[in-house]
Amino acid sequence: MSASLVIDTSTSRTIVGLVKDGEVIWQGFHDGATDHGNAVADLVKQSLSSGVNPDRVIVGMGPGPFTGLRVGIAFARAYALARDIPLIGICSLDAIAIDQRDYTVAIDARRKEIYWARYENGIRVDGPSVNKPDEVKDFIINLYPSVARLVTLAQTQNESEPFYLRRPDAVPTSEQS
């Protein structure tokens, strides 16, 4: 028996779920690209009111905008550390459920760009990458990672580092030109 707390903040939507033995017990989301900090704590609190105590945390590791992604990963790491339970990282693009064998999936990267990955037979063969939309062919966009798919991928994937595909906007004064 396994119970997973699932967190993803790679998109403008904060997603939290609680999955026990493959069954989604609770899931919720909050839309707002600048509200991940408040939303993730509120959603986790709501999920835990179901009475199920997770024995692992599964977190989307991006790609995604730096601040939003960092909020979800930091919360997930802190929760797992405080409870002394494992943390499993998943590529968020892999967790977007598409009912096709071959496809390219994308999420908004802001700055008129997209984060994307290409899949053949449901397996990632290219990416994750960041590009202008006109540089990527036939992509599917405006979908979000699936709580159930994040849990399924935890059987075969464990990303230890976030997928940060751009340099941060903030740089030390000594590196500014």
TORKOL-4160 file (C-alpha; in steps of 0.2 Angstrom, whole numbers, padded with zeros to 4 digits, m for minus):
177
<pt num="1" X="0000" Y="0000" Z="0000"/>
<pt num="2" X="0006" Y="0017" Z="m0005"/>
<pt num="3" X="0000" Y="0034" Z="m0003"/>
<pt num="4" X="0007" Y="0049" Z="m0013"/>
<pt num="5" X="0006" Y="0067" Z="m0010"/>
<pt num="6" X="0008" Y="0075" Z="m0028"/>
<pt num="7" X="0013" Y="0093" Z="m0031"/>
<pt num="8" X="0016" Y="0102" Z="m0048"/>
<pt num="9" X="0019" Y="0121" Z="m0050"/>
<pt num="10" X="0027" Y="0120" Z="m0068"/>
<pt num="11" X="0013" Y="0129" Z="m0076"/>
<pt num="12" X="0001" Y="0144" Z="m0071"/>
<pt num="13" X="m0009" Y="0131" Z="m0062"/>
<pt num="14" X="m0004" Y="0124" Z="m0045"/>
<pt num="15" X="m0009" Y="0106" Z="m0044"/>
<pt num="16" X="m0010" Y="0095" Z="m0029"/>
<pt num="17" X="m0017" Y="0078" Z="m0027"/>
<pt num="18" X="m0017" Y="0063" Z="m0015"/>
<pt num="19" X="m0016" Y="0046" Z="m0022"/>
<pt num="20" X="m0018" Y="0030" Z="m0013"/>
<pt num="21" X="m0015" Y="0013" Z="m0021"/>
<pt num="22" X="m0017" Y="0020" Z="m0038"/>
<pt num="23" X="m0034" Y="0028" Z="m0034"/>
<pt num="24" X="m0035" Y="0047" Z="m0034"/>
<pt num="25" X="m0042" Y="0051" Z="m0016"/>
<pt num="26" X="m0041" Y="0070" Z="m0018"/>
<pt num="27" X="m0036" Y="0082" Z="m0031"/>
<pt num="28" X="m0037" Y="0101" Z="m0033"/>
<pt num="29" X="m0029" Y="0116" Z="m0042"/>
<pt num="30" X="m0028" Y="0134" Z="m0041"/>
<pt num="31" X="m0025" Y="0145" Z="m0057"/>
<pt num="32" X="m0014" Y="0160" Z="m0055"/>
<pt num="33" X="0004" Y="0160" Z="m0061"/>
<pt num="34" X="0010" Y="0172" Z="m0046"/>
<pt num="35" X="0000" Y="0163" Z="m0032"/>
<pt num="36" X="0009" Y="0146" Z="m0031"/>
<pt num="37" X="0016" Y="0150" Z="m0014"/>
<pt num="38" X="m0001" Y="0153" Z="m0006"/>
<pt num="39" X="m0010" Y="0140" Z="m0016"/>
<pt num="40" X="0002" Y="0125" Z="m0013"/>
<pt num="41" X="0000" Y="0126" Z="0006"/>
<pt num="42" X="m0019" Y="0128" Z="0005"/>
<pt num="43" X="m0021" Y="0114" Z="m0007"/>
<pt num="44" X="m0010" Y="0102" Z="0003"/>
<pt num="45" X="m0019" Y="0106" Z="0019"/>
<pt num="46" X="m0036" Y="0102" Z="0010"/>
<pt num="47" X="m0029" Y="0086" Z="0003"/>
<pt num="48" X="m0023" Y="0080" Z="0020"/>
<pt num="49" X="m0040" Y="0083" Z="0028"/>
<pt num="50" X="m0045" Y="0067" Z="0019"/>
<pt num="51" X="m0036" Y="0058" Z="0033"/>
<pt num="52" X="m0024" Y="0049" Z="0022"/>
<pt num="53" X="m0005" Y="0051" Z="0027"/>
<pt num="54" X="0006" Y="0050" Z="0012"/>
<pt num="55" X="0022" Y="0039" Z="0013"/>
<pt num="56" X="0030" Y="0048" Z="m0002"/>
<pt num="57" X="0030" Y="0065" Z="m0011"/>
<pt num="58" X="0030" Y="0066" Z="m0030"/>
<pt num="59" X="0034" Y="0083" Z="m0037"/>
<pt num="60" X="0034" Y="0090" Z="m0055"/>
<pt num="61" X="0052" Y="0096" Z="m0059"/>
<pt num="62" X="0048" Y="0106" Z="m0074"/>
<pt num="63" X="0052" Y="0113" Z="m0085"/>
<pt num="64" X="0043" Y="0129" Z="m0079"/>
<pt num="65" X="0046" Y="0147" Z="m0074"/>
<pt num="66" X="0059" Y="0148" Z="m0061"/>
<pt num="67" X="0050" Y="0155" Z="m0046"/>
<pt num="68" X="0034" Y="0145" Z="m0048"/>
<pt num="69" X="0044" Y="0129" Z="m0051"/>
<pt num="70" X="0055" Y="0133" Z="m0036"/>
<pt num="71" X="0040" Y="0136" Z="m0024"/>
<pt num="72" X="0033" Y="0118" Z="m0028"/>
<pt num="73" X="0049" Y="0109" Z="m0027"/>
<pt num="74" X="0055" Y="0118" Z="m0011"/>
<pt num="75" X="0038" Y="0114" Z="m0003"/>
<pt num="76" X="0039" Y="0096" Z="m0008"/>
<pt num="77" X="0057" Y="0094" Z="m0002"/>
<pt num="78" X="0053" Y="0102" Z="0015"/>
<pt num="79" X="0037" Y="0091" Z="0017"/>
<pt num="80" X="0046" Y="0075" Z="0013"/>
<pt num="81" X="0061" Y="0080" Z="0024"/>
<pt num="82" X="0050" Y="0084" Z="0039"/>
<pt num="83" X="0040" Y="0068" Z="0037"/>
<pt num="84" X="0056" Y="0058" Z="0033"/>
<pt num="85" X="0048" Y="0051" Z="0017"/>
<pt num="86" X="0055" Y="0049" Z="0000"/>
<pt num="87" X="0054" Y="0062" Z="m0013"/>
<pt num="88" X="0052" Y="0057" Z="m0032"/>
<pt num="89" X="0054" Y="0070" Z="m0046"/>
<pt num="90" X="0045" Y="0069" Z="m0062"/>
<pt num="91" X="0047" Y="0079" Z="m0079"/>
<pt num="92" X="0031" Y="0089" Z="m0079"/>
<pt num="93" X="0029" Y="0088" Z="m0098"/>
<pt num="94" X="0029" Y="0069" Z="m0097"/>
<pt num="95" X="0014" Y="0069" Z="m0085"/>
<pt num="96" X="0003" Y="0078" Z="m0098"/>
<pt num="97" X="m0009" Y="0064" Z="m0103"/>
<pt num="98" X="m0011" Y="0064" Z="m0122"/>
<pt num="99" X="m0021" Y="0050" Z="m0130"/>
<pt num="100" X="m0009" Y="0049" Z="m0145"/>
<pt num="101" X="0006" Y="0038" Z="m0149"/>
<pt num="102" X="0017" Y="0052" Z="m0157"/>
<pt num="103" X="0015" Y="0070" Z="m0152"/>
<pt num="104" X="0023" Y="0086" Z="m0146"/>
<pt num="105" X="0017" Y="0094" Z="m0130"/>
<pt num="106" X="0020" Y="0111" Z="m0124"/>
<pt num="107" X="0017" Y="0123" Z="m0110"/>
<pt num="108" X="0018" Y="0142" Z="m0109"/>
<pt num="109" X="0036" Y="0148" Z="m0105"/>
<pt num="110" X="0031" Y="0166" Z="m0105"/>
<pt num="111" X="0042" Y="0179" Z="m0115"/>
<pt num="112" X="0033" Y="0173" Z="m0130"/>
<pt num="113" X="0041" Y="0156" Z="m0129"/>
<pt num="114" X="0035" Y="0138" Z="m0125"/>
<pt num="115" X="0043" Y="0123" Z="m0115"/>
<pt num="116" X="0041" Y="0108" Z="m0126"/>
<pt num="117" X="0045" Y="0089" Z="m0128"/>
<pt num="118" X="0042" Y="0077" Z="m0142"/>
<pt num="119" X="0036" Y="0059" Z="m0139"/>
<pt num="120" X="0036" Y="0044" Z="m0150"/>
<pt num="121" X="0025" Y="0029" Z="m0144"/>
<pt num="122" X="0022" Y="0039" Z="m0128"/>
<pt num="123" X="0041" Y="0040" Z="m0124"/>
<pt num="124" X="0050" Y="0057" Z="m0124"/>
<pt num="125" X="0063" Y="0057" Z="m0138"/>
<pt num="126" X="0067" Y="0076" Z="m0139"/>
<pt num="127" X="0067" Y="0089" Z="m0126"/>
<pt num="128" X="0062" Y="0096" Z="m0114"/>
<pt num="129" X="0067" Y="0112" Z="m0123"/>
<pt num="130" X="0062" Y="0131" Z="m0124"/>
<pt num="131" X="0059" Y="0139" Z="m0141"/>
<pt num="132" X="0048" Y="0152" Z="m0149"/>
<pt num="133" X="0031" Y="0143" Z="m0154"/>
<pt num="134" X="0035" Y="0146" Z="m0173"/>
<pt num="135" X="0051" Y="0135" Z="m0171"/>
<pt num="136" X="0041" Y="0120" Z="m0165"/>
<pt num="137" X="0030" Y="0110" Z="m0176"/>
<pt num="138" X="0012" Y="0104" Z="m0172"/>
<pt num="139" X="0013" Y="0105" Z="m0153"/>
<pt num="140" X="m0002" Y="0103" Z="m0141"/>
<pt num="141" X="m0003" Y="0116" Z="m0128"/>
<pt num="142" X="m0015" Y="0122" Z="m0114"/>
<pt num="143" X="m0015" Y="0105" Z="m0105"/>
<pt num="144" X="m0009" Y="0102" Z="m0088"/>
<pt num="145" X="0001" Y="0088" Z="m0079"/>
<pt num="146" X="m0010" Y="0074" Z="m0073"/>
<pt num="147" X="m0010" Y="0069" Z="m0054"/>
<pt num="148" X="m0013" Y="0051" Z="m0059"/>
<pt num="149" X="0001" Y="0051" Z="m0073"/>
<pt num="150" X="0014" Y="0059" Z="m0061"/>
<pt num="151" X="0011" Y="0044" Z="m0049"/>
<pt num="152" X="0012" Y="0031" Z="m0063"/>
<pt num="153" X="0029" Y="0039" Z="m0069"/>
<pt num="154" X="0036" Y="0038" Z="m0052"/>
<pt num="155" X="0038" Y="0019" Z="m0055"/>
<pt num="156" X="0051" Y="0023" Z="m0069"/>
<pt num="157" X="0057" Y="0041" Z="m0066"/>
<pt num="158" X="0066" Y="0050" Z="m0052"/>
<pt num="159" X="0073" Y="0067" Z="m0058"/>
<pt num="160" X="0084" Y="0075" Z="m0044"/>
<pt num="161" X="0086" Y="0092" Z="m0052"/>
<pt num="162" X="0074" Y="0104" Z="m0059"/>
<pt num="163" X="0073" Y="0107" Z="m0077"/>
<pt num="164" X="0078" Y="0125" Z="m0078"/>
<pt num="165" X="0080" Y="0129" Z="m0096"/>
<pt num="166" X="0084" Y="0148" Z="m0096"/>
<pt num="167" X="0096" Y="0158" Z="m0086"/>
<pt num="168" X="0088" Y="0167" Z="m0072"/>
<pt num="169" X="0083" Y="0186" Z="m0074"/>
<pt num="170" X="0092" Y="0190" Z="m0058"/>
<pt num="171" X="0111" Y="0190" Z="m0059"/>
<pt num="172" X="0124" Y="0196" Z="m0047"/>
<pt num="173" X="0129" Y="0215" Z="m0050"/>
<pt num="174" X="0147" Y="0209" Z="m0054"/>
<pt num="175" X="0140" Y="0200" Z="m0069"/>
<pt num="176" X="0128" Y="0214" Z="m0076"/>
<pt num="177" X="0134" Y="0223" Z="m0091"/>
